Amino acid sequence: MTLVINYDRCIKTGECYRVYPELFTTRDDGFPDVLNAEPDGEEYEDALDAVRSCPGYAVRLEDED
């Protein structure tokens, strides 16, 4: 699974990089950026939480197929 951000849906609340700094950072334009696109273990669980908690529904885990 790959952690991605749909920038067309992102509303730049910063929730993802404030709550999960091990997975996301912020760009100069205020949008988040993925630090770890292929999280595993505890970081994978955090990625699932980030997907569920994104207010703009912009954070996703996608199959690589």
N, CA, C and O of each residue as an XYZ file, in Angstrom:
260
protein
N       0.844     -1.179      0.000
C       0.000      0.000      0.000
C       0.891      1.246      0.000
O       1.932      1.300      0.655
N       0.438      2.231     -0.757
C       1.177      3.477     -0.866
C       0.344      4.621     -0.303
O      -0.830      4.770     -0.639
N       0.949      5.409      0.540
C       0.295      6.558      1.147
C       0.397      7.736      0.188
O       1.497      8.126     -0.205
N      -0.741      8.301     -0.189
C      -0.771      9.404     -1.146
C      -1.706     10.511     -0.672
O      -2.559     10.304      0.191
N      -1.524     11.685     -1.256
C      -2.389     12.834     -0.984
C      -3.002     13.292     -2.298
O      -2.297     13.490     -3.288
N      -4.304     13.457     -2.302
C      -4.998     14.025     -3.448
C      -5.055     15.533     -3.211
O      -5.866     16.009     -2.416
N      -4.208     16.270     -3.890
C      -4.103     17.713     -3.670
C      -5.337     18.474     -4.153
O      -5.558     19.610     -3.734
N      -6.133     17.879     -5.013
C      -7.384     18.513     -5.430
C      -8.413     18.505     -4.307
O      -9.309     19.349     -4.278
N      -8.288     17.558     -3.388
C      -9.236     17.446     -2.272
C      -8.710     18.086     -0.988
O      -9.488     18.394     -0.085
N      -7.400     18.285     -0.904
C      -6.779     18.778      0.332
C      -7.253     20.198      0.652
O      -7.242     21.078     -0.209
N      -7.670     20.403      1.914
C      -8.117     21.724      2.349
C      -7.108     22.379      3.298
O      -7.416     23.387      3.933
N      -5.936     21.820      3.390
C      -4.780     22.379      4.119
C      -5.050     22.707      5.588
O      -4.666     23.774      6.066
N      -5.708     21.792      6.305
C      -5.914     22.014      7.733
C      -4.651     21.711      8.538
O      -4.494     22.200      9.656
N      -3.757     20.907      7.972
C      -2.523     20.547      8.666
C      -2.670     19.430      9.664
O      -1.713     19.084     10.355
N      -3.853     18.862      9.751
C      -4.099     17.773     10.698
C      -3.096     16.640     10.514
O      -2.567     16.120     11.497
N      -2.831     16.255      9.284
C      -1.970     15.101      9.025
C      -0.542     15.341      9.518
O       0.022     14.471     10.181
N       0.051     16.482      9.217
C       1.441     16.676      9.630
C       1.582     17.101     11.079
O       2.662     16.956     11.653
N       0.525     17.622     11.689
C       0.597     17.925     13.130
C       0.463     16.655     13.965
O       1.175     16.482     14.954
N      -0.449     15.768     13.569
C      -0.714     14.557     14.348
C       0.251     13.431     13.995
O       0.595     12.621     14.855
N       0.691     13.371     12.737
C       1.551     12.275     12.272
C       2.823     12.814     11.609
O       3.013     12.634     10.406
N       3.693     13.472     12.381
C       4.906     14.068     11.795
C       5.896     13.039     11.253
O       6.802     13.391     10.498
N       5.730     11.773     11.633
C       6.600     10.733     11.095
C       6.191     10.339      9.673
O       6.967      9.708      8.955
N       4.979     10.709      9.271
C       4.466     10.353      7.949
C       4.363     11.540      6.994
O       4.459     11.375      5.778
N       4.167     12.743      7.552
C       3.909     13.915      6.717
C       4.749     15.113      7.172
O       5.155     15.216      8.330
N       4.983     15.988      6.237
C       5.592     17.283      6.518
C       4.773     18.324      5.769
O       3.852     17.978      5.030
N       5.104     19.591      5.957
C       4.398     20.641      5.236
C       5.311     21.280      4.197
O       6.507     21.471      4.420
N       4.721     21.599      3.074
C       5.464     22.279      2.019
C       5.359     23.793      2.235
O       4.581     24.256      3.068
N       6.139     24.542      1.488
C       6.115     25.999      1.600
C       4.752     26.597      1.257
O       4.401     27.668      1.753
N       3.988     25.913      0.416
C       2.670     26.425      0.027
C       1.546     26.002      0.977
O       0.376     26.277      0.710
N       1.893     25.334      2.087
C       0.908     24.937      3.087
C       0.300     23.571      2.880
O      -0.409     23.075      3.756
N       0.556     22.951      1.747
C       0.063     21.604      1.515
C       0.954     20.596      2.230
O       2.144     20.850      2.421
N       0.399     19.468      2.623
C       1.217     18.408      3.219
C       2.008     17.670      2.145
O       1.684     17.726      0.959
N       3.041     16.986      2.587
C       3.842     16.143      1.710
C       4.120     14.844      2.460
O       4.356     14.861      3.668
N       4.092     13.739      1.759
C       4.300     12.426      2.365
C       5.796     12.195      2.583
O       6.592     12.345      1.656
N       6.172     11.831      3.805
C       7.558     11.494      4.120
C       7.841     10.014      3.927
O       8.920      9.634      3.473
N       6.865      9.180      4.273
C       7.029      7.735      4.203
C       5.865      7.162      3.402
O       4.791      6.910      3.950
N       6.081      6.957      2.111
C       5.004      6.514      1.220
C       4.604      5.056      1.431
O       3.516      4.647      1.025
N       5.476      4.272      2.063
C       5.174      2.854      2.278
C       5.349      2.494      3.751
O       6.276      1.770      4.115
N       4.452      3.005      4.593
C       4.571      2.739      6.022
C       4.299      1.284      6.365
O       3.534      0.607      5.678
N       4.931      0.806      7.436
C       4.647     -0.544      7.909
C       4.597     -0.526      9.426
O       4.990      0.450     10.065
N       4.116     -1.606      9.982
C       4.020     -1.730     11.435
C       3.148     -0.639     12.041
O       2.041     -0.377     11.570
N       3.661     -0.010     13.086
C       2.916      1.032     13.782
C       2.646      2.232     12.877
O       1.598      2.867     12.988
N       3.577      2.546     11.991
C       3.357      3.650     11.065
C       2.216      3.349     10.094
O       1.518      4.266      9.661
N       2.022      2.094      9.752
C       0.888      1.733      8.901
C      -0.424      1.998      9.636
O      -1.379      2.504      9.046
N      -0.469      1.657     10.915
C      -1.661      1.938     11.718
C      -1.914      3.440     11.791
O      -3.059      3.884     11.711
N      -0.844      4.225     11.945
C      -0.984      5.683     11.942
C      -1.486      6.185     10.597
O      -2.288      7.118     10.541
N      -1.022      5.574      9.515
C      -1.484      5.958      8.178
C      -2.976      5.690      8.028
O      -3.695      6.509      7.456
N      -3.442      4.568      8.530
C      -4.877      4.270      8.499
C      -5.662      5.315      9.274
O      -6.718      5.759      8.822
N      -5.156      5.713     10.436
C      -5.811      6.755     11.229
C      -5.813      8.087     10.479
O      -6.800      8.822     10.521
N      -4.717      8.399      9.798
C      -4.643      9.642      9.026
C      -5.668      9.651      7.904
O      -6.289     10.679      7.634
N      -5.847      8.516      7.252
C      -6.858      8.403      6.192
C      -8.242      8.664      6.771
O      -9.037      9.405      6.191
N      -8.521      8.060      7.904
C      -9.846      8.194      8.537
C     -10.104      9.602      9.050
O     -11.247     10.059      9.048
N      -9.055     10.300      9.490
C      -9.249     11.590     10.139
C      -9.072     12.795      9.226
O      -9.289     13.924      9.664
N      -8.689     12.594      7.988
C      -8.483     13.718      7.070
C      -9.822     14.404      6.783
O     -10.725     13.773      6.233
N      -9.969     15.683      7.144
C     -11.256     16.356      6.945
C     -11.609     16.586      5.480
O     -12.786     16.742      5.154
N     -10.631     16.611      4.601
C     -10.901     16.806      3.176
C     -10.930     15.506      2.391
O     -11.110     15.513      1.174
N     -10.752     14.388      3.092
C     -10.694     13.066      2.464
C      -9.612     13.008      1.380
O      -9.786     12.376      0.338
N      -8.502     13.677      1.653
C      -7.422     13.764      0.664
C      -6.333     12.708      0.863
O      -5.624     12.369     -0.085
N      -6.194     12.195      2.064
C      -5.166     11.203      2.357
C      -5.732      9.819      2.065
O      -6.824      9.469      2.512
N      -4.958      9.033      1.298
C      -5.426      7.696      0.898
C      -4.280      6.694      0.965
O      -3.107      7.056      0.864
N      -4.641      5.441      1.135
C      -3.721      4.321      0.952
C      -4.186      3.598     -0.303
O      -5.330      3.151     -0.389
N      -3.292      3.489     -1.270
C      -3.646      2.872     -2.545
C      -2.856      1.598     -2.763
O      -1.698      1.485     -2.361
N      -3.514      0.627     -3.418
C      -2.816     -0.584     -3.844
C      -1.824     -0.222     -4.942
O      -2.069      0.680     -5.742
N      -0.720     -0.925     -4.970
C       0.294     -0.654     -5.970
C      -0.026     -1.297     -7.312
O       0.635     -1.006     -8.310
N      -1.027     -2.162     -7.348
C      -1.392     -2.856     -8.588
C      -2.038     -1.937     -9.575
O      -2.406     -2.366    -10.669
